[in-house]
Amino acid sequence: RRATALAGWLEELLGPWREAARAKGLAWHELISPSLPTLNVDPDRLAQAVGNLVSNAIRYTPSGGSITVEAESTGDRVALRFRDTGPGIDPQDQPLLFTPFFRGRAGRRFPQGMGLGLVIARDLVAAHGGELQVQSAPGLGSDFTIWLPLSS
């Protein structure tokens, strides 16, 4: 872990993802507070968690859709939120999302992947004392939020 200024770290980290989304025909929106704090994190491992979430958002959002990345301090935590306008996640599947090797219903998943990305993201966030939450509904897209404590 090392002191990491989150606003600058996110700006650099999101550049390639922004370009990948635009290349797929997705609208990309960033709402990143310039006053995000500096946190004591492992920036490489946290980047892996963010990458897993953004990669899924790009993969599952059809061309013409959008992805929104938000980051802000709220009370004693920082929220990193990733929203997409993809197909959403069936309520029956949501309790299983963080189960190793779970890949969802065959008609709604991509053939690549092993069903480990969200498990890895959740575990990396937990290693930082944080929490990964999901809100989703079929036809309404998905919203994944990383909550990190201001102090570890």
N, C-alpha and C positions, 0 to 999 in steps of 0.2 A: 504494500500500500504506500501511497505517497499523496501529498497535497495536490489536488487537481481542481483547477478552476473550471467548473462545469460548463459555463457558457461557451468558452473557447474550445474546450474538449468536444462538446457536442457539435459545434459548427464544423470542426475538422472531420469528425467521425461521420457526419451525415452527408458530406459532399458526394462520395461515390454512390450512396443509396439514392440521393436526390436525382442524380443523373440516370441511374438504372430505372427509377420510377418514370421519369420523363421519357426515356427511350421506349418504354412500354406504352406510352400514351396516357399516363396518369397525371393528374394535377397534384402538385406537392405544396403543402402549406407548413410553414414553421412559425410557431409562436413560442419563442424562447426568451424568457426574461433575461435581460442583460445583467440583472442584479442577482443571478444565481450565486450561491455561496461556493466557496472552495471546500471540498470534502476530502477526507483521508480515505481514498479508495484504491483498488487495483484497477487502473484505467483499461488495461488490456482485457481483463476478465469481464469487467462491466461492459466493455465494447462488444464482447462476444454475446452477452445477454441482449443488448440492444440490437445487434446485428441479426440475431435469431428472430426477434419480433418484427423488425422492419422487413427482413427477407420474406417472412410469411405474409406480411401485409401486401407486399409487391406481388408475390406469387398468386395470392388468392383474390386480388382485386382485378376485375376485368378492365381492359382498355376503356378509357373514358371516365373511369372512377377517380377517386382521390384518396390521398393519404395525408393525415395531419399529425404533426409532431408538436407536442406542447411540453414545456418545462417551466416549472415555477416552484417557489418555496411556499409552503402552506404550514404555518405554525412551526412545529418542531421537525418537519419532514420536507423532503423535496419530492415532487411528483414528476416523473417522466412518462408522458402519455403518448400512445401510438394508436391512432384511429384510422380505420379504413372503411371503404364503402363496398367491401366484398360481400359474399353471400351470407355472411354471419354463420354462427355455430348453433346447431340444434341444441336445445336445452338438455336433451338426454345425453349428449356427448360432453357437455361442459364439465361435469364432475370427473370425467376421465381424462381431460386434457393434459394433466400433469402426471399421468401414468406412463411409465416407460413403455415404448413401442406402440402406444395407442395412436392410430392414424385416422380415426373417423370413419364415416361410412364410405364404402368403395366408390360410390357415384360422385362424391364431393371432394375427394382428395387427389393429390397429384401422385403419380406413380413413384417419383423419386422421394427419398427421405426414409428415415427409419422410425420416426415417431419419438425422437429424442430431443429435438430443439427446444421445445417448451419446458421439458424436464430440466435440461441443462440451464436454461435461462432462469427458471425458478430457483435452482440450487445456487447459482452464482449470485443472484440477488440476496438470497437468504444468508450466504456467506458474508455479505456486507451488512447484515443486521436488518435487511429490508424485506419487502413483501412484493409479490407479483400478483396482481388481480386482473380478472377479465370480466367484461360485460359484453354480451353479444346477444343478438336475436336474428333468426333467419330473415333474410331480406334487408336487414338494417346494418350490416357490417359488424365489425368487432372493435373493441376498445381495450387495449392492454395497458395497464399502468404499473410502473415500477415505483414503489415508495421506498425512499432511503432516509434513514434518520440523519439529522444534522450532525449528531455526534455519534461516534462508534465506540 
